[in-house]
Amino acid sequence: MSAKRVLITGAAGFLGSHLCDKFIKEGYQVVGMDNLITGDLKNIEHLFALPEFEFYHHDVSKFIHVPGPIDYILHFASPASPIDYLKIPIQTLKVGSLGTHNCLGLAKAKGARMLIASTSEIYGDPLVHPQTEEYWGNVNPIGPRGVYDEAKRFQEAITMAYHTFHGLETRIVRIFNTYGPRMRLNDGRALPAFIGQALRGEDLTVFGDGSQTRSFCYVDDLIEGIYRLLLSDYALPVNIGNPNEITLLDFAEEVLKLTGSTVKIVHKPLPKDDPKQRKPDISKAKEILNWSPTIDRAEGLKRTYAYFKALPEEEWNKQPKEFISSK
């Protein structure tokens, strides 16, 4: 029996590249697709020599053609950091709407099961804590983050429409803050920003008083949760993340301690619509997928810092002078 074939969009991105590794390790034929707006071929160059990997340089917002059978589609093509989606808002909306529609159409034509990468951002600045899958969110559709939040909310809606109307097999993962090797130092998120600033000997920027919370999941744990969800029988959204919550001020202190840096922490005004709290309720993932994170923050941070420290020094300096969100 021939190996199952999986299409992964956003394959050259942070999560997409780790998914490519996971599915190849599990014995799948992997088709990667990326338009490289925010992805980087360096993340998947180690796969190009493998016969079980092929790559299409393509924008999924345009018609998708992939010859041959496809068993699974994982739609991970999207800018995912505030710097990206504030810089390319139209593309962000298009990849979440047109891109998702094209992937769903391909899944229907191929008889494939499709999993979409949704996000904790669909909960907005939540009024419920921790966030369960039943919470509908508190989102500003016309605010600076609306292009990302609403793209993902539409993505969930059209995916469920294909599931209920066409009977398509679909899965929805709501991803909470994730970190690890292959993140970009210049992507505007808290962890790479803190580490980048420490590596360059700059003061660490914390927005507001730093009391806003995040829950950081190491990438290997997240990928395992996604893999289990894809192969499960559950069609409704599932939160995947680490419920170990920390304030951003404490997180900045952890990064300083890890790096041994003697720089200071400086405070700047909180960006508009920045969520004050973020913590997943992962009861469903535990019950349905028998999944919970296994890598604690101390170990994950150590691995991530080692990755960033090993990068050429010019990579450290690509970081903008200040980042724009505590996502």
BASE-940967 format. One record per residue: x, z, y of N, C-alpha, C in turn. Coordinates in pm, whole numbers, plus 50000, padded with zeros to 5 digits. Atoms other than C-alpha are relative to their C-alpha. Example, Ala and Ser with C-alpha at 12.3 -4.5 7.8 and 13.67 -1.06 7.14 Angstrom:
500895000049881512305078049550500905000050120/499184999449881513675071449894499235007350109/
//
This chain:
500855000049880500005000050000500885000050125/499145001149881501464989950337499745011750095/500084988849907502145015750606498924997550105/500995001349893499415022450861500714996850131/499415004949876499985007351204499305006650119/500544992849885499555026351530500514993850129/499635004749867499525013451889500045012150093/499854989049905500835038352147500244994050138/499805004849864500305029252512500725010950081/499174990349928502595045652766501185004549914/499024996350103505205045052488501365003950056/498684996949943508235047152720499965012350090/500124988049918506915078052898500425012449923/499604987150057507615114752830499275002649868/500754997050122504805121152579499944988149905/500095012050083504485085252456501234998149912/498765002050078508135083852346500095010249888/500004989950106507825116552153498984996649892/500985004450100504675102951985500554988849913/499375010850078506595071651881500925006149893/499104993350095509225094151719499215006549887/500804992750099506565114951543499404990549897/500685008950093504675085551393500984992349913/498985006550083507845068051276500485009849893/499594989750095508935100651113498965001949889/501084998350098505535102450939499734987449918/500095011950084505985067350795499094988950049/500875010349943503835046251030500824988350055/499495011049919504505011951177499525002650143/500344996449863504585018151553500154988050093/499965010049894503694993251826499955007750133/499954993549869504785006752166499624990250108/500395008649888503294993052488500175007850130/499784993249873504305001352847500314989450105/499645009249891504484983753184501205005150080/498784994249944507405006553283499905003550148/500144995349862505945016753620500575014150013/499424986649999506765052953539500785002949873/499254998250124508115049453184501434994850013/498595003849998511785043753101500424996049859/499595004850132513155022852815501055009049935/498994990850056515935048652775499355010049903/500694990350086513315071352615499764994749859/500305005750133512765047052325501084990449952/498985009950039515995026852309500555002749860/499524996550135516965045751992499104994349890/500955005150099513935029951821500074984849982/500085014749999514574993151897500634993549876/499345005850119516824987451595499185001949873/500774996750120514185000651355498984989249968/500995010450036512084975151161498565004850016/501374994949990509054998251184499545002050145/500374998549859509044997351566500024986450071/499995011949912508034969251803499475004050136/500344996149864507554969652178499434988250078/500615009949911505284950652417500105005150144/499954996749857506044951252790498724994450062/501335004849959502444949652913499255010850075/500884991149924499994965153159498645000149933/501264999350076496964977652965498774998350089/501135002849911494784973253275499594985349992/500325014050026494924936253180499684998649851/500415002350140493574921452855501165002749904/498974996450098495464934652551499834991349875/500005007450127496384912152260501165005249915/498984996150098498234926151960499614993649868/500355006550127498304903951651500115009749883/499924992150123497694918851309499125012350005/500874988350009495884950051194500535011850082/499644987349935495854982751389499055010649945/500814989350056494665015051231499645010650103/500194989549900495055038751526500514995250136/499515002349863495395035951906500065013550069/499854988049917496745064352118500264995350143/499925005049862496135057552487500625010650090/499244990649918498825075852684500574993350125/499525007049880499405050152960499305005850122/500524995049873498935067553295501105007350074/499174990749924500945082253577499465014149975/500484986650035500815119553502500565010850092/499474989949907502635136553788499494997150140/500545001849864501455142254145500794989950084/499225009749923504345122454295499584985849964/500385013450046503345092554082498614996150046/501365004749972499615092754130499645000550147/500205001049856499845099054503500674987450056/499285012149957502265069754531499294987349953/500685011850056500275045854309498575003749958/501354995250032496655057854334499124989549935/500885010550056494985024254258500344997549853/499595002250140497055018453943499565011649911/500424988350077496235053953833498534998949962/501435001750028492505047253863499764988549902/500215011750086492815013253695500405002649855/499564997850138494765025153391499045009649929/500974990950060492205052953336498664993549974/501305006650016489225029553372500154986749926/499835013150064490124993153300500885000949876/499094998650114492995003153072499325006249880/500714993450109490815026452868498964990549940/501005009550048488055000052847500654989449911/499305010150080490564974252720500445005649865/499564993750125491954998352460498815002549907/501204997850082488455007352342499494986949941/500395013250050487594970452313500894995449886/499065003550106490724964852106499725008349874/500304991350114489904994851886498744995249926/501245004950060486394981051828500264987149922/499705012750066487754946451743500825002049873/499104997850115490364960351503499445010149900/500514989450086488194987751352500945012049996/499014989249992490785013151469499375012950053/500364987249939490385050051549500845001650127/499284998949872491305057551912500005014350053/499854986949936492635089352071500434997850144/499605001049859492765092952450500665012950046/499324988649938495065115552647499255004050125/500614994249881492845135352878500885011750045/499124990449934494095164953078499225012350044/500594987949942493445200253196499554997650143/500385002949862493115184353541498524996450013/501445002849990489535174653454499235012750035/500634987449961488755211653508500205003050149/499764998149857490065208753867500605013750029/499604986349966490625242154041498955009149937/501104994750082488705261453774499435013250052/500714987849967486115288153843499755008449874/500134993250130486165298053473501405001649944/498644997450048489225314053315499965008749876/499305012750020490565306453060499004988649985/500895011650003489185271153039499654996349856/500485004950130487055262352737499564985450016/500425014249998486065226952643498604998250056/501385001149950482485234552747499925000950152/500014998849854483475240553111500064986150064/500105013349939482575210853334500944997850117/498975001849898485135217353604499535001950143/500224998349856485425221853979500974990550070/499115010849961486845188954103499564993750132/500265007349877487105172554445500264985149975/499805014150038486515135354371500704991750107/499385008149894487825123554710501255006850057/498774993449957490765147654748501224992449950/498775007150038494405137554697500214999249849/499845000250145494255146154326498864992749929/501195006150059490895128754275500284987349922/499725012750069492465095554169500385002649854/499604996550138493945112453861498865007149927/501054992150064491185137753791498814991349959/501185008250028488365112353815500294988649903/499625010150100490275085653619499875005849860/500054993650131490535110353334498575003949961/501394996550031486915121753363499214987549958/500625012650040485755085453351500484995949861/499425003550130488095079753057499285007249886/500744992550102486365107252863498584994549984/501405004750004482905093852956499884986749925/500125013250065483555057952846500405001049853/499624998150140485265069752527498835005549920/501164994650070482225090552433498874989749991/501025010650005479955061052522500294990349886/499645008850112481875038752278499765007049866/500224992450124481635066352019498525000449964/501434998450029477875071352054499284986649989/500715012749998476805035452129500514990449893/499415009650096479225015251911500395006649868/499584993250123479975041951650501504999849980/498555000450010483685039151727500555013949970/499344987250026485885066451583500935003350117/499204996449882487345084251887500395014849994/499534986349987489295115951962500435002150145/499664996949860489855133252300500855012650004/499154988249984492795156552365500125003350148/499794995249862492845177052686501325007550004/498624995150002496525183052751500245009350118/499604990649896497675213652944501504998350027/498615001649956501065217153117500974999849881/499045002050109503745204152882501384997250058/498635002049950507525203552919500934997449882/499015002450104510635193452728500894988450037/499115011449978513355166952698499224987150028/500525013049954512615132652855499035001150117/500684999249870510675146753148500954994250105/499175004949889511885130953472500255011250099/499674989749901513715153853711499284997550131/500615003449870512035135453999498504997749990/501435003450016508445136153874499075009450076/500834991949911507225163454111499375012149938/500604988450064506195189453854500935012150008/499274987749971507275225653875501285001549919/498824997050081509635228453580501184990950029/498835008349969511825197653635500465001750144/499614997749861511725204454009500875012450012/499214987649996512965240253963501394997849940/498705002150066515695229653719500874990650082/499245009349917516725200153937500585006950122/499524992749883516995222654243501135009549962/498954990750045519035248354047501294992549968/498815007950035521385221453913500744995150125/499375005049876521995208654267500405011350094/499654988749914522445243654408499095001250120/500964998949891519335241054626499055011649975/501004989450015516825268654693498794994649925/501185004050076513805267754461498755001150086/501225000449919510525257854628498805005149921/501254994850058507475278754541498914998650106/501095002149904504165269554704499095012350007/500824988249979501955296454853500815012549971/499264987750032502835331654742500505000049856/499515001150138503555319454387499145007249899/500874992650094500635338854236499174990649913/500755009450084499035307054099500664999349862/499484999350136499395305253721499984986449931/499975011550090500315278853466500315005149860/499734996750140500595279053087500784988249941/499105011050036503535258252961500164998949849/499905002850144503555242152615501214991049975/498845008350033506745228452459499534987249931/500485013350040506475191352379499824998649849/500135001650146507045194252001498695006149949/501284993750037504085218051971498834990950038/501085008749954501885194952176499834987949909/500055012150082502775164151970499395003049864/500574996150129501935182551647498485001950012/501444998249978498525192351791499274986850013/500605013349982497795156451895499904992849865/499965006650132498795143451551498875005549910/501054994050083496475168151379498604996150048/501315003849946493595159751612499664985749961/500255014050036493955122251549499494999049857/500345001150141493685127851173498835009149960/501154991350028490825152951203498704992050005/501335006349994487085145551187499245004150125/500684994149885486335160651529500054990550120/500075010249895485155137351807499885005550142/500144994349865484575161452098501375004350054/498694996549942487355171752341500575012949941/499284988250048489975196752223501155003050096/498864995549920492325216752446501235001749911/498724997450065495955215252336500965004950108/499094994149902498305238152525500415013849953/499534986650033500015271752523499305010150090/500764990749916497805300652640500845011350062/499134989949941500825321652743500164997150150/500135002849856500135323353118501105007150079/498974994049915502745329953389499794995450144/500075004349860502765329853770501194991050029/498905009149968504885302953929501195007350063/498884992249946506935329154112500835005849886/499284994850117507815345853781500714988849925/499405011450069508475311653632501284995550071/498805003349923510915303453913501125009949972/499004989750032512675336553842500614997649861/499505003050135512945327053473501004988550003/499095011649990514545293653564501325004250064/498774995249936517035310953796500865007749900/499264992050099518005335153520500624991049894/499525009350102518325306953265501204991950048/498945008749948520515285353488501195007850055/498924992149941522595313853624500244996850146/499845004149860522025299853972499795012050093/500134989049902522395322554275499214995750124/500785004749886520135302354505498795008950020/501174991849967517085317854671498714992549962/501335006150013513365311654623499394999550139/500635001449869511675297754935498544996049981/501445002550011507925295554998499564989550100/500585010349912505995265855141498495000349983/501474999550009502275260655209499484993549872/500625005050123500055254654905499364986350027/500625013249980499075217654867498485000649983/501465000850008495405207754900499544998549855/500665000550131493265213554589500925004049883/499104995850108496205228354395499325011049918/500714990050080494695247754100500675013850008/499474986349989495085285654131500305005949863/499804994750135494835292453758499934988649899/500065010150106495485272353446500415006849869/499744994050131495175286153093498994994549901/500965005550097493685269052789499445010549906/500574993050115491275285152549500214990449882/499675009150111492625270652222499285004149870/500754995850120490035285951986499654988149911/500395011950080488855251151880501194994349924/498805005550066492385238751806500415008749882/499654990950109493035269751596499044998249882/501025000550105489775266751405499944986449931/500225013450056489485229051360501294993949947/498735006750033493155218451346501005009449933/499034990050047494775250751224501314998850079/498835002149912497095245851523500085011050104/499694991949882498685269651768501494998150026/498595002549969502025267251950500935009849928/499044991950075505105280251766501305002550077/498734998949926507925276052022499745007850128/500254991949881508065303652282500744994250121/499495005849875508905296752646501515001650013/498554997749988512405311852628500774989349923/499325010150081513415288252347499784986050056/500305013249944511655258052498500774997250127/499255001749875513255263552838501484997749972/498585001650035516675266852676500294985549957/499825013850047516275233052500499874990050116/500265009349889514905216352814501155000350100/498884998749907517665229753038501244993049944/498855006650063520305217652788499894984850016/500225014549984518755182752804500324995650143/499775003849861518745181553186501465001650041/498614997349962522235196453217500934989149947/499165010450062523635169352986499834986350066/500195012849932522275141353209501154997450097/498985002949898524755123053435499605006050135/500304992849876525055140353771499174991750099/500805008249908523555110553956498505001249971/501414997750034520305117253767499465012450070/500434987749931520155152153919499604996950143/500205002649857520255137054266498854990550029/501185008449978517255114254212498785008350039/501114991149965515025144554268499724999650149/500324999149857513145143154601500405013550054/499564987549937514205169854848498995011149985/501004989850030510925187554791498944994149910/501055005250086508235184554530498655003850060/501254999449924504555183154613498885006849925/501084993350072502645202554352500615010149906/499554990350099502895232154125499434996649863/500575004050129501375212153838501035002649890/
//
